[in-house]
Amino acid sequence: MSAPPPDSSGFQPELATAGAPAAGRLLGGGASAGVLPDWAPYGVVAAALAFCAIVLGALGIFTVALMLVFGALLAVAGIYAWSRAVEGARRAKDRAITMAIVVAFGVAMAPLISLLYEVVRRGIPGLSAEFFTEDARGKIGGGGAEHAIVGTLIITAVAVVISVPVGLMAAIYMNEYGTGKLRRALTFFVDVMTGIPSIVAGLFAYALFELFFGPGIRMGVMGSIALSVLMIPIVIRASEEVLKIVPNHLREASYALGTPKWKTITKVVLPTAFAGLVTGVMIATARIIGETAPLLVTTGVVDSLNTNPFSGRMQNLAVYAFNEYRSPGIHKTASYDRAWAAALTLIAIVVILNVIARLVYRRYKTEIR
């Protein structure tokens, strides 16, 4: 039987299909290899978790953590075996690696989700109007956390006022002026400062104020100084990275018009990087607002409202939660509820700061080309 003639374009059907089986074999499994259904990954995960739950329950060692760990391993092995039998070795490897990445993401998110769930579940019972509007002075087994909430906001605000100008100016110097060994030395020093333990910052602030006011001094501004030691390196690194992405041609265009460097920085570079700078400051603020150890050393513990950071002890939410949980008194349940409510309030403040950072970035971001 003769081959069919080519069409007007020169296309010959038998030549187009002759190599299909070979191509199919090269792709792993022949031209007729099957494909797993869309629900296959979900089904494998569900089956693996159910199997592990049954086995661990039968052995009497069932815990959610063990079920998730062994279920994840079994799901990766299961999807690989099923895909290899149906789709071939190459596709099976791809599915197994994809499953492993998803499992790793789930393992990373599980502690965060568990933490948020536990804090919300235990913190809601302690929330009330009294919690936000009253302090704990003279209230045995009762009272609220107004003094801690206000103290947290004041201490953090003072720390931001100290840290932002210093960190931003340092970042401008390192990115716009610094060169050679001095810049490398400053970068190394900032990296070291980023990793110092928070208690060291608290001890530094305490020792600094002890030199001028004597031992036993406790003030809100001391806590702000300690937090600024932790915040300044974060602001520097975040601001430096944002300033780096401002294109040089914007600076060069400004210089070509005869604009001095300081004015180029204030009128061109900083406005272009404004959204990123604000985001970096917000993230740094969220990072320090929940610190406990340095504030235990510097601000102490107090049960009444104090709005003056330069006079007397000042409470904050992190220390308040720690103190309520460590020393519950005679009404343990109420103290524990207040501790969890303080933790929930602190997380809510951090979430609000991150939302504000996102909104500011979207509102003021500049398209950099």
Secondary structure, 3 states (H helix, E strand, C coil): CCCCCCCCCCCCHHHHHHCHHHHHHHCCCCCCCCCCCCCHHHHHHHHHHHHHHHHHHHHCCCCHHHHHHHHHHHHHHHHHHHHHHHHCHHHHHHHHHHHHHHHHHHHHHHHHHHHHHHHHHHHHHHCCHHHHHCCCCCCCCCCCCHHHHHHHHHHHHHHHHHHHHHHHHHHHHHHHHCCHHHHHHHHHHHHHHHCCCHHHHHHHHHHHHHHHHCCCCCCHHHHHHHHHHHHHHHHHHHHHHHHHCCCHHHHHHHHHCCCCHHHHHHHHHHHHCHHHHHHHHHHHHHHHCCCCHHHHHHCCCCCCCCCCCCCCCCCCHHHHHHHHHHCCCCCHHHHHHHHHHHHHHHHHHHHHHHHHHHHHHHHHCCCCC
